């Protein structure tokens, strides 16, 4: 389980709204982009501050808005939506949340919020999680409040959310916030099949707090979310994600509708 308990708070077109459903066929460009990733496979290091990493942020209780350092408990990232206000994370990071009790801080580093703090206003959980906390349904979306008529996607950009990608079709890069660090870390590797509905990856040092981290392929699309089996994994070196299928695609359509 790679989520940190929240101690002092209440628990509560890239612009195309349709989720992308892919067939198993892959382009050579996709393979090349993924395999020529940012570094050696299976190595975790501090993430560079760049346009891609700023789309990833940390989740906090709203009561930590004025004292962010040490308060993050999960990771989330911005995905494309028509209203430019949508983030994706693990369902076990948001289950029980109420509008207004969480904030998302994209590009969080060292207790600072360089791109602002964004209040979570509405949470979208799949039925499989809401009704039974099924590990195969451990993905969720949240709408964050706009600022001055602008959405979080206007501030930092976003990535496509893609369902239907075959496990291991390309390498992916995971970026997240371990509880022991105040900066994000990243690791690139190729996922393998854990089961028909779950994928796994070897990346060392993805400790508590990295739940909800996006798995981004060479085409800069989110094809996994750290969570699923054992709520992301019981060790720091092996992590899991739900295989995005029909349920995840339907949830995305609901969240962007």
C-alpha positions as CSV (number, residue, x, y, z in Angstrom):
1,X,0.0,0.0,0.0
2,X,1.7,3.2,-1.2
3,X,-0.6,5.8,0.3
4,X,0.2,7.7,3.5
5,X,-2.6,8.0,6.1
6,X,-3.9,11.5,6.2
7,X,-3.5,12.5,9.9
8,X,-5.0,15.9,10.5
9,X,-7.9,16.3,8.1
10,X,-11.4,15.0,7.5
11,X,-11.7,12.3,4.9
12,X,-14.3,12.9,2.8
13,X,-7.9,17.5,-29.5
14,X,-5.9,16.9,-26.8
15,X,-9.2,18.6,-25.7
16,X,-11.4,15.8,-26.9
17,X,-13.6,14.5,-24.2
18,X,-13.7,10.9,-25.5
19,X,-11.2,8.5,-24.1
20,X,-8.8,7.0,-26.6
21,X,-9.3,3.3,-27.1
22,X,-6.3,1.6,-28.7
23,X,-5.9,-1.6,-30.7
24,X,-2.9,-3.8,-29.9
25,X,-1.0,-2.7,-33.0
26,X,1.9,-0.4,-32.3
27,X,3.7,2.1,-34.4
28,X,7.5,1.9,-34.6
29,X,7.5,5.5,-33.5
30,X,5.7,4.6,-30.3
31,X,8.2,1.9,-29.5
32,X,11.2,4.1,-30.3
33,X,9.9,6.9,-28.2
34,X,9.3,4.7,-25.2
35,X,12.5,2.6,-25.5
36,X,14.6,5.7,-26.0
37,X,13.4,7.0,-22.6
38,X,15.0,9.5,-20.2
39,X,17.5,7.1,-18.8
40,X,18.4,3.4,-17.9
41,X,15.5,1.1,-17.2
42,X,14.7,0.2,-13.6
43,X,16.6,3.1,-12.0
44,X,14.8,5.7,-9.7
45,X,16.1,9.2,-9.4
46,X,15.0,12.7,-8.5
47,X,12.8,14.1,-11.3
48,X,14.0,17.0,-13.3
49,X,11.8,20.1,-13.2
50,X,10.4,20.3,-16.7
51,X,7.2,20.7,-18.6
52,X,6.3,17.0,-18.3
53,X,7.0,16.7,-14.5
54,X,4.9,19.8,-13.7
55,X,1.8,17.9,-14.8
56,X,2.4,15.6,-11.8
57,X,1.7,16.8,-8.3
58,X,1.0,15.8,-4.7
59,X,-2.3,15.5,-2.8
60,X,-2.8,17.1,0.6
61,X,-5.5,17.7,3.0
62,X,-7.0,21.2,2.6
63,X,-5.9,22.0,6.1
64,X,-2.3,21.8,5.0
65,X,-2.6,24.6,2.4
66,X,-0.5,27.0,4.5
67,X,2.0,24.4,5.7
68,X,2.6,22.0,2.8
69,X,6.0,20.5,3.9
70,X,5.6,16.9,5.0
71,X,1.9,16.8,4.4
72,X,1.5,15.0,1.1
73,X,-0.1,11.5,1.1
74,X,-0.7,10.5,-2.6
75,X,0.3,11.6,-6.1
76,X,-2.0,12.7,-9.0
77,X,-1.5,14.2,-12.5
78,X,-3.4,16.4,-14.9
79,X,-5.1,14.7,-17.9
80,X,-6.8,16.3,-20.9
81,X,-10.4,17.4,-20.5
82,X,-12.7,19.9,-22.2
83,X,-12.9,22.1,-19.1
84,X,-9.2,21.8,-18.4
85,X,-9.7,20.9,-14.8
86,X,-9.3,17.1,-14.4
87,X,-6.7,15.0,-12.5
88,X,-6.3,11.3,-12.2
89,X,-5.1,9.2,-9.3
90,X,-5.8,6.0,-7.5
91,X,-9.3,5.4,-6.1
92,X,-7.8,4.4,-2.7
93,X,-6.4,8.0,-2.5
94,X,-9.8,9.6,-3.0
95,X,-12.3,7.1,-1.5
96,X,-14.4,8.8,1.2
97,X,-13.3,12.3,0.2
98,X,-15.8,15.2,0.1
99,X,-15.6,18.3,-2.1
100,X,-13.3,20.9,-0.7
101,X,-11.3,18.8,1.7
102,X,-8.3,18.0,-0.6
103,X,-5.9,20.1,-2.6
104,X,-3.7,19.2,-5.6
105,X,-0.3,20.9,-5.9
106,X,1.2,20.4,-9.4
107,X,5.0,20.6,-9.6
108,X,5.3,20.5,-5.8
109,X,8.9,20.8,-4.5
110,X,10.3,21.6,-1.1
111,X,7.2,22.8,0.6
112,X,6.4,25.2,-2.3
113,X,3.5,25.4,-4.8
114,X,5.0,27.1,-7.9
115,X,1.8,26.6,-9.9
116,X,-0.7,27.1,-7.2
117,X,-2.9,25.0,-5.0
118,X,-6.0,23.6,-6.6
119,X,-9.0,22.6,-4.5
120,X,-10.7,19.2,-5.3
121,X,-14.4,19.9,-5.9
122,X,-15.8,16.6,-7.3
123,X,-14.6,13.0,-7.2
124,X,-15.4,10.3,-9.7
125,X,-15.0,6.7,-8.5
126,X,-15.8,3.5,-10.5
127,X,-18.7,1.4,-9.2
128,X,-16.3,-1.5,-8.5
129,X,-14.4,0.6,-6.0
130,X,-17.4,2.6,-4.6
131,X,-19.4,-0.5,-3.9
132,X,-16.7,-3.0,-2.9
133,X,-13.2,-1.6,-3.2
134,X,-12.3,-4.0,-5.9
135,X,-8.5,-3.8,-6.6
136,X,-9.3,-4.0,-10.3
137,X,-11.2,-0.7,-10.0
138,X,-8.4,1.3,-8.3
139,X,-8.4,4.4,-10.5
140,X,-10.3,7.7,-10.0
141,X,-10.7,11.2,-11.4
142,X,-11.2,14.5,-9.6
143,X,-12.3,17.9,-10.9
144,X,-10.4,20.8,-9.4
145,X,-11.6,24.3,-8.9
146,X,-10.6,26.9,-11.5
147,X,-8.6,30.0,-10.7
148,X,-9.5,33.3,-12.4
149,X,-11.4,31.5,-15.1
150,X,-8.4,29.2,-15.9
151,X,-8.1,25.5,-15.2
152,X,-5.1,23.6,-13.9
153,X,-4.4,22.3,-17.4
154,X,-3.9,25.9,-18.5
155,X,-1.3,26.3,-15.8
156,X,0.8,23.1,-16.4
157,X,-0.7,21.2,-19.3
158,X,-2.0,17.7,-19.3
159,X,-1.6,14.2,-20.8
160,X,-4.0,12.0,-22.7
161,X,-5.7,9.2,-20.8
162,X,-5.5,6.0,-22.8
163,X,-7.4,2.8,-22.2
164,X,-6.9,-0.4,-24.2
165,X,-3.1,-0.4,-24.3
166,X,-1.6,-3.9,-24.1
167,X,0.6,-4.4,-21.0
168,X,4.2,-4.1,-21.8
169,X,3.6,-2.6,-25.3
170,X,6.0,0.2,-24.4
171,X,8.2,1.2,-21.5
172,X,6.6,3.7,-19.1
173,X,7.9,6.4,-16.8
174,X,6.4,6.6,-13.3
175,X,6.7,9.9,-11.5
176,X,5.5,10.3,-7.9
177,X,6.1,11.7,-4.4
178,X,7.5,9.2,-1.8
179,X,6.6,10.2,1.8
180,X,10.3,10.4,2.6
181,X,11.0,13.2,0.0
182,X,9.8,16.7,-0.7
183,X,10.6,16.3,-4.4
184,X,9.3,13.8,-7.0
185,X,11.2,10.8,-8.2
186,X,10.9,9.0,-11.6
187,X,11.7,5.6,-12.9
188,X,11.3,4.1,-16.4
189,X,10.8,0.4,-17.1
190,X,8.6,-2.0,-19.1
191,X,5.5,-3.3,-17.3
192,X,4.8,-7.0,-17.3
193,X,1.5,-9.0,-16.9
194,X,0.5,-9.8,-13.3
195,X,-3.0,-10.9,-14.3
196,X,-5.5,-10.2,-17.0
197,X,-6.6,-7.0,-15.1
198,X,-3.4,-6.0,-13.4
199,X,0.1,-5.0,-14.6
200,X,3.3,-4.8,-12.5
201,X,6.7,-3.1,-12.9
202,X,10.1,-3.1,-11.2
203,X,11.1,0.3,-10.0
204,X,13.0,0.7,-6.7
205,X,12.2,3.2,-4.1
206,X,8.6,3.9,-4.9
207,X,7.5,4.1,-1.2
208,X,4.4,5.2,0.5
209,X,3.0,8.4,-1.0
210,X,3.5,7.3,-4.6
211,X,0.0,5.8,-4.9
212,X,-1.7,7.5,-7.8
213,X,1.5,8.1,-9.8
214,X,0.9,8.2,-13.5
215,X,2.5,5.6,-15.8
216,X,3.3,7.6,-18.9
217,X,4.4,5.9,-22.2
218,X,6.6,7.2,-25.0
219,X,3.6,9.1,-26.5
220,X,3.1,11.0,-23.3
221,X,-0.1,9.2,-22.6
222,X,-1.2,7.9,-19.1
223,X,-1.6,4.2,-19.5
224,X,-1.5,3.2,-15.8
225,X,-1.9,4.5,-12.3
226,X,0.1,3.2,-9.4
227,X,-2.4,1.3,-7.3
228,X,-4.5,-1.8,-7.9
229,X,-3.1,-5.0,-6.4
230,X,-2.2,-4.5,-2.8
231,X,-3.1,-0.8,-3.3
232,X,0.0,-0.4,-5.4
233,X,2.3,-3.0,-3.8
234,X,3.5,-4.1,-0.4
235,X,7.2,-3.4,-1.2
236,X,9.0,-0.3,-2.5
237,X,10.5,-2.2,-5.5
238,X,7.4,-3.8,-7.2
239,X,4.4,-1.7,-8.1
240,X,1.1,-2.4,-9.7
241,X,-1.6,-0.7,-11.8
242,X,-5.0,-1.6,-13.0
243,X,-5.1,-2.5,-16.7
244,X,-7.3,0.3,-18.1
245,X,-10.3,-1.3,-19.8
246,X,-14.0,-0.5,-20.3
247,X,-14.6,0.5,-16.7
248,X,-11.8,3.1,-16.8
249,X,-12.8,4.4,-20.2
250,X,-16.4,4.9,-19.0
251,X,-15.3,6.6,-15.8
252,X,-13.2,9.0,-17.9
253,X,-16.2,9.8,-20.1
254,X,-18.3,10.5,-17.0
255,X,-15.6,12.8,-15.6
256,X,-15.2,14.8,-18.8
257,X,-18.9,14.9,-19.7
